[in-house]
């Protein structure tokens, strides 16, 4: 078992342990865990009362956070003709068709989001084994298969967050940076939690949100009152 460092022990001493606290208090506690040589990423982790084995209980979506995530996301778009030009004008980092497909097959994955127009999915489909495990496969449900490429590219550039529950019924997402002030972090977190609440599957019975925790890249987690 890995022993906690002196710095981690000091941070753990400031946390309320497993006791959930209100969101604003949790953010203020988290902000005390700064002092690193880099701007740590802030994450949220939610455990849901769903059965991930049931297709009608999958929780998946994307949301534009009020203050972005503190990172410029690299966006690629599979498109041709006028839509390709529109994607470029919207700020996409790479736009293409056969050439982009070959580049990805050859091992290039230096991007965070992959968008495709519907007519390109026949070409994108075979890339599923590469893009799928990395969470990069375009999906109509996530809004990354679309003809409205300008809007979607701009949303992801502005800090749109995409998520899907894992096999343990958990949802994970980046919600900002430690350099954000407490009010902005709280607003981002509140927006994310509210959006996940709105996605409660009709087939889900009982408690939907079982637990919420937030943390930074190198900090303990803090439980938040659901």
C-alpha positions in Angstrom: 0.0 0.0 0.0 1.4 3.4 -1.0 1.9 5.7 2.0 0.5 9.2 2.0 3.1 11.9 1.7 3.5 14.6 4.3 1.7 17.1 2.0 -1.2 14.7 1.5 -1.5 14.1 5.2 -1.6 17.8 5.9 -4.4 18.2 3.3 -6.3 15.2 4.6 -6.3 16.8 8.1 -8.2 19.8 6.7 -11.0 17.7 5.1 -14.2 16.6 6.9 -13.5 13.0 6.0 -16.5 11.1 4.6 -18.9 13.7 5.9 -20.6 15.6 2.9 -20.6 19.4 3.1 -22.5 22.1 1.1 -21.0 22.8 -2.3 -19.7 26.3 -1.5 -17.9 25.0 1.6 -16.5 22.1 -0.4 -15.1 24.5 -3.0 -13.6 26.8 -0.3 -11.9 23.8 1.3 -10.6 22.6 -2.1 -9.1 26.0 -2.8 -6.9 25.6 0.3 -5.1 22.8 -1.4 -3.2 25.0 -3.9 0.5 25.6 -3.7 1.6 23.3 -6.5 3.9 24.4 -9.3 1.2 24.0 -11.9 -2.5 24.9 -12.3 -4.3 21.8 -11.1 -7.4 20.5 -12.8 -10.6 20.3 -10.8 -12.8 17.3 -11.2 -16.2 16.1 -10.1 -17.1 12.4 -9.5 -20.7 11.4 -9.0 -22.0 7.9 -8.1 -25.5 7.3 -9.5 -28.2 4.8 -8.5 -28.5 3.4 -12.0 -27.9 -0.1 -13.5 -25.2 0.5 -16.1 -25.9 -2.8 -17.7 -29.4 -1.6 -18.9 -29.4 0.5 -22.1 -32.3 2.6 -20.8 -30.4 3.7 -17.7 -27.2 5.0 -19.4 -26.5 8.6 -18.4 -24.6 10.4 -21.1 -24.5 14.0 -22.4 -22.6 17.2 -22.8 -22.9 20.6 -21.2 -21.3 24.0 -21.7 -20.1 25.2 -18.3 -20.6 28.9 -17.5 -16.9 29.6 -17.1 -15.3 26.9 -19.3 -12.7 24.4 -18.1 -9.6 26.5 -18.3 -8.3 24.7 -21.2 -8.5 25.2 -25.0 -9.7 21.9 -26.4 -8.3 20.6 -29.6 -11.1 19.8 -32.0 -11.1 17.8 -35.2 -13.9 17.6 -37.7 -14.8 15.0 -40.4 -16.5 17.0 -43.1 -16.4 17.9 -46.8 -17.3 20.8 -49.0 -19.0 23.8 -47.4 -19.3 22.2 -44.0 -15.6 21.6 -43.9 -15.0 25.3 -44.6 -17.5 26.3 -41.9 -15.7 24.0 -39.4 -12.4 25.7 -40.3 -13.9 29.2 -39.8 -15.4 28.1 -36.5 -11.9 27.3 -35.2 -11.5 23.5 -35.7 -7.9 22.5 -35.3 -8.0 19.9 -38.1 -10.7 19.3 -40.8 -10.7 16.5 -43.3 -12.1 13.3 -44.7 -10.0 10.4 -46.1 -6.8 12.3 -45.2 -7.9 12.8 -41.6 -9.0 9.1 -41.4 -5.6 7.9 -42.6 -3.8 10.3 -40.2 -5.7 8.8 -37.2 -5.2 5.2 -38.4 -1.4 6.0 -38.5 -1.5 6.8 -34.8 -2.2 10.5 -34.6 -4.5 11.3 -31.6 -3.4 14.7 -30.6 -6.9 16.1 -30.0 -9.6 16.2 -27.3 -12.9 16.1 -29.4 -13.9 14.5 -32.6 -16.9 15.8 -34.5 -18.4 14.4 -37.7 -21.2 15.3 -40.1 -23.7 12.5 -40.6 -22.5 11.7 -44.2 -19.0 11.0 -42.8 -20.0 8.3 -40.3 -19.4 5.6 -42.8 -15.7 6.7 -42.9 -15.5 7.3 -39.1 -17.1 4.0 -38.1 -14.1 1.8 -38.8 -12.1 4.1 -36.5 -14.2 3.0 -33.6 -11.6 0.6 -32.2 -9.2 3.5 -31.9 -11.5 6.4 -31.0 -14.0 4.5 -28.8 -11.7 3.4 -25.9 -10.4 7.0 -25.7 -13.9 8.5 -25.5 -13.4 10.3 -28.9 -15.9 8.5 -31.1 -18.5 10.9 -32.5 -22.0 10.2 -31.3 -25.5 11.7 -32.1 -26.5 11.4 -28.5 -23.5 13.5 -27.4 -24.1 16.0 -30.2 -20.8 15.3 -32.0 -22.5 13.9 -35.1 -24.1 17.0 -36.6 -24.5 19.3 -39.5 -24.4 22.3 -37.2 -20.6 22.1 -37.0 -20.0 25.8 -36.4 -22.0 25.8 -33.2 -20.6 22.6 -31.9 -17.0 23.5 -32.6 -17.5 26.8 -30.8 -19.1 25.1 -27.8 -16.3 22.7 -27.3 -13.7 25.5 -27.7 -15.6 27.5 -25.1 -15.4 24.6 -22.6 -18.1 22.1 -23.4 -17.8 18.9 -21.3 -18.8 15.5 -22.5 -19.4 12.5 -20.1 -20.9 9.1 -19.9 -21.4 6.8 -16.9 -18.8 4.0 -16.4 -19.4 0.3 -15.5 -19.5 1.3 -11.8 -22.4 3.8 -12.3 -20.0 6.7 -11.9 -19.8 9.9 -13.9 -16.5 11.8 -14.0 -15.8 15.3 -15.5 -13.4 18.2 -15.6 -15.0 21.3 -14.2 -12.2 23.9 -14.2 -8.8 24.8 -12.7 -7.6 25.7 -9.3 -6.8 29.2 -10.5 -10.5 29.8 -10.9 -12.0 31.8 -8.0 -14.3 30.0 -5.7 -17.5 31.5 -7.1 -16.7 30.4 -10.7 -15.8 26.9 -9.6 -19.1 26.7 -7.6 -21.1 27.9 -10.6 -19.5 25.4 -12.9 -20.1 22.5 -10.4 -23.7 23.6 -9.8 -24.4 23.7 -13.5 -22.9 20.2 -14.0 -24.8 18.7 -11.1 -28.1 20.2 -12.2 -27.5 18.9 -15.8 -26.8 15.4 -14.6 -29.9 15.6 -12.4 -32.0 16.5 -15.4 -30.9 13.3 -17.2 -32.3 10.9 -14.6 -33.6 7.9 -16.6 -37.3 7.0 -16.2 -36.3 3.5 -15.4 -34.1 4.5 -12.5 -35.9 3.8 -9.2 -34.8 5.0 -5.7 -32.0 7.4 -5.0 -30.5 8.7 -8.3 -27.5 10.7 -7.0 -25.9 8.6 -4.3 -22.8 10.6 -3.8 -20.8 13.6 -5.1 -17.1 14.3 -4.6 -14.7 17.0 -5.9 -10.9 17.0 -6.1 -7.9 18.5 -7.8 -5.1 16.7 -9.6 -3.0 16.3 -6.4 -5.5 16.7 -3.6 -7.8 14.5 -1.5 -11.5 14.4 -2.5 -14.2 16.3 -0.6 -17.7 14.9 -0.4 -20.5 17.3 -1.4 -24.1 17.2 -0.1 -26.3 15.8 -2.9 
